[in-house]
Amino acid sequence: MSKTADVLNELDSKNEPALIGYFPAGFPTLDASIAACIAMCEAGVDVLELGVPYSDPVMDGLVIQEATEQALSNGFKLKDLFPALRAITAAVKTPVLVMSYWNPILQYGVEKFARDLKDAGGAGLITPDLIPDEAKQWLDISDELDLDRVFLATPSSSKERLATSANLSRGFVYAVSTMGITGAREDLDRKARDVVAGVKDSGTSTPVCVGIGISTAAQVAEVNSYADGAIVGSLFIKAYLAGGIAVLSSTVTELKSGSK
Amino acid sequence: MSEQTNLRSQEGPYFGEYGGRFVPESLIAALDELDATYKTAKADPSFAAELAELNKTYVGRPSIITEVPKFAKLAGDIRVFLKREDLNHTGSHKINNVIGQALLAKRMGKRRIIAETGAGQHGVASATAAALFGLECVVYMGEVDTQRQALNVARMQLLGATVIPVTTGSRTLKDAINEALRDWVTNVEDTHYLLGTVAGPHPFPTMVRDFHSIIGIESRQQMLDDYGFLPDVLAACVGGGSNAIGLFHAFLDDASVKLWGFEAAGEGIDTPRHAATLSKGKVGVLHGAKSYMLQDEDGQTVESHSISAGLDYPGVGPEHAWLKDISRAEYFGITDDQAMQALKALSQTEGIIPAIETAHALAGVIEYGHNLPAGSSILVNLSGRGDKDMETVGKYFGFLGSN
């Protein structure tokens, strides 16, 4: 069973919107990122995405690129991820998923990474550049450890691929709302509805959440009207840069409450 | 090597454990479309005919073979032959792949091509093909490289391309590829990513190899027709690996022919400043494929260094990784200085100015040719001409003074 899916399903049954918040580990420093993540959870995010900084983040827009670059230049190491995860999951009950490009995990060792992730209280993994076709090792170990694994579904994915993504994802399916990289956009693409509908058509009971391009409470509400959650990242980094934890928390509260 | 008779038949997505498609789901439809279009084109005689006609009347193929006896004396008692890809239109082998992919872009109905470039050779070739076929062209180039290669930026602009300086990460080729991938993820419906080397996700390593394999196919026939034997050794420089695989591929199943690839050892293979991915890298995933790469223990890509911008890349094509592992090809490091001395040597012994990239292969011939039995022969892929490098060369040897 997936704690992440439980949280999302419970909100759904109460007709409450779900907010999934991203923040990079080690940004601007490891301790500051732990505090920021705990604050986000306390302010109301329902699922936390803890990002692993990576030298070549092809799926990320400028805001996240610059934040993760700063984390790396401030000395973030992969082994720091686990104590950070432990500190966050000890402080709050919110499910925490790690989001990482594949090469850091490959170098750490897929199985070891999965076990250490589980030990530190992590719920699972979002893999932006790992498609199910290449994921044999991760599929096996995540089954063994009952970890969430989130694959992407996109506007260009075929019906068959949407079904594969839905069937193999656990926790939720990450529906990409536009053909683009992360970063807040003013108009959320209508294509998001089609992707969510396509995933739901496969008959899956796994929740479907929409990300990439969400920056207002109205968008969070809109997304939650047809999907099981809204994923927000760049906006939270901008909020933190604008005013630290205070503005970060109030932004979370605003997105969450404005959407009720 | 019991499978040796079958080495040429590798069609991807995997070469041994290497290759694959480690990219966001957003790109899979485009890669599938490209793969399907390429397979259809490959089976279509009219595509082959169109490509052959362009190769003959636009690129200037077949490129000739030149024997260089005075240069060969520097490498012992051997014969050295050059496959003259430097004589192609735009001055390097890069045009072979660009023409092929531009034809595919048109078949797919894409109106826009994007490309990455380091030194600017692939960017210039892409801008050239875009002008020829009436496509919009955007070239991503690390900000550092736009400054090092200002003349090539001007060439691309003259050809009608837009050059976008990349200011993220290390601001070099690797980051230009990241930015091109981001553009492609966003504009995949009307845009083809014209990747310039045999790296990246499937089908790029296979397709780019196939478009360059004409180098080896022509060479093999020319050696048999004009000299009556196959060379004992093939030599080529390796950055991403496109010119090397282009030469090697036709010979993969000729067991008597040794394959030597020369990587950039920069300031020294035991210093941190090199680009010797196969010699010093570890297996990982970069830019969509599993292969060797330069990385730290956390899997963060490490910046490469080479005096030659075209070899200054921390990854390498997956087929090379496989050829190394099965010991069909050998890879060696050549320092900046060895390459520059070889560049000067070929210029002054034979009147042929090679690109700094290519000079790594020539230095390899000088370094390792001595180990061959007397009378042995080496065929070198003279992958590009050196005109673009005159500023670097001039400063290095003091012809232009130093800064």
Interface residues (C-beta under 8 A of the other chain):
Chain A: Y54 S55 D56 P57 V58 M59 G61 L62 Q65 E66 E69 L72 K77 L78 W102 N103 P104 I105 L106 Q107 Y108 P128 D129 L130 I131 D133 E134 F151 L152 A153 T154 S156 S157 S158 R161 S165 V176 M179 G180 I181
Chain B: G20 R21 F22 V23 P24 E25 S26 I28 A29 A30 D32 T168 G169 K174 D175 N178 L181 R182 V185 T186 N187 V188 E189 K282 G284 V285 L286 H287 G288 Q295 E297 D298 G299 Q300 T301
